[in-house]
Amino acid sequence: MFVNAFNPHEDGHAASRALLAAIRAAEDPIIVPTLLVTEIASAIARASGDADGALEYAYAAASLPQVTLVTLTAGMAREAGELAATYRLRGTDAVYLAVARRYGTVLVSRDYEQRTRGAAVAACHTPERALKSHPFAGAKA
């Protein structure tokens, strides 16, 4: 969602951006693995060729006041590994799912496979659905 909100050329950019704005306005928590920083920096640097800009955005996203970064401990890694194997998920997708399950949060993703396979474990929504179904749905973006 963070990368999608950054890139205006991606499908769903406006919804991802609106969701982040609504979350920020409502001061709702965002609970994500520390892996978020790496994923944002990687995706943006690869797409733009701008390493410094990618790192700046990644650090800024991780520093938002409502963002809680969850460390990938040995226990969390085992949990994510079990989810990856059981639901045939990519490793990083399983880490996000493990965090969503452990903290009882909604996993918001554009990744169809992650959402459909992960739905057995946690609530999984697209940014559009999250905008419509959460308490901040009426917030201005």
N, C-alpha and C positions, 0 to 999 in steps of 0.2 A: 504494500500500500504506500509506503514512504517513497519508494522509487517511482511508482506510478504517478504519485502526486507531483514529483519533481519534473517528469518528462511530459511536456504538453503534446507530444506527438504520439503518445501511447493511447490505445483504446481505454476508455474509462478514467482518463486523467482527471476530468472535472469532478467526477464522483469521489475519487480518492482525495482530492484536494478539499472538497466540501466536507467530507467526513472528518479529516484532520482538523479543519477549522471548527467544526461543530464540537468535536471532542475537546479542543482547546478552550472554546468559549464556555463549555459546560464544566470545565476543569475535571473531566472524567479521567481516571487512571488508564494508562497504557502500560501493560506488563508484557515485556518481551525479553527474549534471551540476549545476552551480550553479543551474540552472533549477529544481531541487527547491524551493528557498526560495520562489521566486515562485509556483510551482504550489500549494504547501501554503497559503501566505498567502491566495492568491486563492480557492481552493476553500473554505477554512474561513470566511473573512470573508463570502463570498457566501452561504453556507449559514446562518451564525449571526448575521450582522450585527455581530459583535464583532471589529473591526479589531485592537485591542490584543491580544486573546486569540489571534487568528490569527497575528499576528506573533510573539508569544511562543512559540507551539508550533512555528512554522516555524524560528525561530532555535534553539530547543532541539533539534529534530530534526537540523539541520545541524551542531550542536555536539557531537553524540554522539561519544565517543572513537573509535569504529570507522568513522565516516563520513568518506569522502574525497570532497571536492567537486572535480569536474573542470571546468575553465574551458572555455567554448566558444570555442576559438581559431578562426582562419580555416580551418585544416586540418580541424578537427573539424566546423565548419559545412559545409564542402564534402562531407565524408563523410556527414553527416546528410542533406544535400540530395540526394545521390545515392541514399541509401536511401529517402528520401521519394518521389522520382520513380520509382525502380525498383519499389518495393513498394507504391506508392500509400498511403503512410502520412501521417497528420497530422504537421506539423512537429515538435511537441514529442515525439511518439511516436518519431520518427526520431532525435531527439537522444539519447534514452535508449537506443535500440537501438545507435546508434553507439558510445556509451560501453560498453555491454555487450560489443560485438564487440571493440573496441580493447583492453579490459582482460580479456577472456576470462572474463567473469562471466555469471551467470544473470540474465536480466531477469525480475523478478517483477512481474506486473501482473494486474489484474482485467479489463483491456480485451481483449476477444476478438479484435478486428481486429489490434491491436498484437501479440498473442501468435501468432496464426496466420500473419500475413504476415511477422512478424519471425523466425519459426522457421527460415526459410531462411538466416538470418544468424547467429543466436545461440540458445542454449538459452533458451526462454521458458516460464515456469511460472506457474500461479496460486499464491497463498499456500498453499493446501491441498497442492498437489503439492510445492511447495518444502519444506513441513514434513515430508512423507513421504520425500522422496528425498535429503535432504542429511545430512551427517555429524552435525548437531546434532539429528536427528529424535527422538532419545530424551531430549532436554533438557526439563526441566520448564518450563512457561511461567508 
